[in-house]
Amino acid sequence: MIKYLIVFSTAALLICCSNYSDDNKNHAKTTGDKIVAKIGSEYITHEQLQDAISRLPVKQRILIQSSASQRNKFIESYINKQILYKEALRRGYGEKEDFKKTVEEYKKKILIKNLTDDLLKNEISDNELEQYYVLNREKYESASITQVSVIPKNKDSQDLSSLENLLKSISTNLQNGVGIHELKKHSDYNIKIKENIEITKDKYNKTLADIIFTMKKGQVSKPVKLGNSFIVLKIIEGPDYIPFKKVKNDIKFEIRNNNLEDYLKNLKATESIEIYSENIYMEKNNNENN
């Protein structure tokens, strides 16, 4: 029982917040719609029930429509929800400030979602997508690499000669295609190996990407210091550009996102916006002073 009350709560809430008095009964008589349930003086029609079901996720809709038993459970969950809703109103929960704030926040989220959904519906032509791909081709450069990271176990005490020999052995083994896993067991260094990973230039560490995408297939990099780590890289495949067809949907997403950001930027330009940073962190600073 509780399971169905929770599962169908959204649809039930949509119905509950509407008026289902004698007007619905008269409407049903006029239109030929069927009354499916009655709670006190309130009537629920078949049309309203179908509307509530249509607002549910696809899987839940299919489940409800799969059998009379599932539809009856949905009706039962609605009745339970309606009774609890009326009781909550009777107790005055609808007048509480925290409730009103929650409803207002939820309303904002729904309105914003409706707006952004409409803005993101705008069709983007294949020509526009291809033009974006050409202009931003560097973002879609990819390569398959092996990356070996060497991290000192004690960063304050390093044997530079030992480190140099280890990095040299890693580079030599990578160059000759010899296994490097036997090098992982080292008393002074933790060694992490990522083999045959596919990366794209715009989504990888910039320092490493700038090196990788100047190398050629089979080439091994010189050791690169990155933070406390020393990294050796080998190009397995590439670098090359990902074909347009493979990134077409990603490009569509990026363009829509960019359009949304531009739209928001233009909206903000029409408003007078001021941010008083000193007041935002005032409470934190007061606590620190105390």
N, C-alpha and C positions, 0 to 999 in steps of 0.2 A: 504493500500500500504506500509506504513512505517513498519507495523507489519511484513509483509513478508520479507521486506528488512533486518530486524534485525534477524528474525528467521533463514533465510537461508544464512546469511552472511558468515558463515564459509565455507560452500560448494562452494558458489559463489567465495569466495576469492581464494580457491584452483584452481578453473578454471581460474580466472582472471590472476593469476600469471603465467599461462602457455602461450605458443605461439599458437595462433589460426589463422594463416594466410593462404595463399594458400596451404601451405604444408598439412594442415588438409583436404583441399578439395581434393587434389591429393591422400592422404591416404584413404579417404572415397571411392574414385573411385576404388582404387586398392583392398580394402578389402570388398567392398560392404556395408560398414557402411553408415548410413544415416546422412545427414546434418539436424540438428534440428533448427539451428538459424544462422543468419548472421548479424554482426554488422560492417558496413563499409567493410573493406577488411578481416575481421576475421570471421572464420567459427567454429561452435561448432558442434561436431558429437554426435550421440546417445550414442556411447561407452563412450565418455568423460562425458556426462551428467550422465550416470549410475554410472560411477566411483565416481563422486562428490556426488551423492545421497547415495552411499554405505558408505561414510565416515561420514554420519550424524548419530545421536543417533537413536535407533530403533523406538521410538515413532514418530519422524519426518519422517523417511523413510516410515513408515506405512501410515502416513497422506498424504504424497506426492503421494504414489502409490495407494491411495484409489479411486481416480477419475481423469478424464481428467482435470477437473477444477483445482484441486490441483497441477497437473503437470504443467499446464499453468501458475499458479501463481509462481511456482518455476522458470520457464523459465523467467518470467517477472522480478522476483527478481534478477536473474542473469544478465539480460540486464541492469537493473538499477545499479547494482554493477559494472559492466564492464564500463559503461559510467562514473560513479563517479571515478573509479580507473584510467581511462585514463586522466580525468581532474586533478586528484591529481598529476599524473606524469607530466602533462603539466605545472603545477604550481611549480614543483620542490620539492614537499613534500618528495619524495623518496631520495633526497640528503641531507635532514636535519639530523644533528647529533643525535638529540633526537630520530628520527625515526629509524636510523641505530642501536642505542643502544637498542631500544625496540625489533627490529627484532632479534638482537644477543641474547638478554636475552630469547626471546621466543624459538629461535633455541636451546639454551642450555637446556631449560626445556623439549622440545620434545625429544632431544637426550638422556637425562638422563632418561626420562620416558621409552623410548624404551629399554634402557639397563636394567633398574630395572625390567621391565615387563618380559624380556627374562630370567633374573636371577631367578625371582620368579616362572617361569614356571616349574622348575625342580620338578619332581614327588617325593613324599615322601611316602615310603611304610608303610603299616599298622604296620609292625613290628617295624619300626623306631618310629612311633607315640606312640605305646604302651610302648616302652622302655623309651621314653621321659617322658611319664605319670608316670611310676614307679619311675624314678629317681627324678622327681619333684612333687611327689604326695602331698607334703605338701601344694603346691600352690593351689591345687584343693580341699582343705578341706573347708567345708561350714557349716553354722549354721543359724537357724532362731532365731532372738532375739527380745526382747523389750528393748529399750534404753530410759532412762529418764535422761534428762540433767537439772540441776538446776544452773541458772546463777544469781548471785546477781545483783540487779538493781543499787546498789551503792557499788562498789567494795572497796571503801575506808572506808566504815562504815558498818560492818557486825556484827549482833548479833549471835555469835557462838552457843549459846544455842538454839536459834530459828532454825538455820541451821541444827544443830544436830537432833532436833526433827522432822524437815521436812524430812530429809534423812531417818530417822528411820521409819517414817510413810510410805514413798514410798517403802522402802524395805519390810516392813510388808505386805503392800497391794499387792505387786508383788508376794511375797511368798504365800499368801493365795488366790491369783487369784481374789482379790477384785479390783473394778474399781479405777483407779488413776486419772481420768480426773477431779474429784471434787477438787483435790489438786492443779490444775493449777492456780486457782485464789488466788494469794498470794501477799500481799502488798509489800514484800521485795525482792521477787525472781521471775524471769521469768522461767517457767517450760516448757520444750519442750519434747514431747513424740513421739517416733517412735515405732510403734507396729508391731510385726510379720514381720520384714524386714529380707531378706535373704542376708547374707554376705559371702564373701570368704576371706580366711586368708591373701592372698597376696594383696588384694585390699581394705583393711580396715585399719583404724588407727592402727599403729603397737602396741602402748601401750595398746589399748583396745583389739586388736586381741590376743596378748600374754596372756591376762587374759581369754578371751572368750573361747579359744581353749584348756584351761586346765579345764574347767568347764563341768558339766554334765547336761543333760536335766532336767529342772525344778529348777535348782540351781540359786540363786540370789547372785550377787557379793557384796562385800563391796563397799562403795562409793569410786570412783576414781577421784582424782583431775587432771584435764586436762586444763591447762591454767587458765581461770577465772571460769571454769565450774566444777561442781561436778556431776559425772555420776554414775548411778546405772544400772546394766545390769541383764537381766534374759534370760536364754536359753529356747526357746520354743521347738525347734527340733534340734537334732544333739548334738555335732558336728559329722560330718561324711564326707566321701569322695564323691565327685560328680562322678557318673559313667563315665567310659572312653568314652562311646558313646556320652554323652552329651557335652563333652569338646573336642571331636576329631578335629572339625574344628578350635577351638581356638588354639589347640596345633599345628596344621598345620601352622596357621598364625604365631605363635611364632617361630617355627623352621625356617620358611622362613625369618622372620625378623632377627633372630639371624645369619642366613647364610649370609644375606645381610650386616649386621654389620661386620661380620668377613671378608667378601670380601673387604669392604671399608677399614677396618683396615689394611689388607694386602697391599692394593693399597697405602695407606698413608705411610706404612713402606718403600716403594720403592722411596718415594719423600723426599726431604730435606725441612722440614717445620719449619719455625720460625715465632713466633707471637710477635710483639713488642707492648705490652700492653700499655706502656707509651705514645705511639703515637696514639693509638685508642681513648684514653680519653683526649688527649691534648687540643682539642677545648673546651671541657666541663670545664677542669681545668682553662683554660685561662679566660673563661667567669666568673668563680667563683672568680678568683683573681681580675677581673675588678669590 
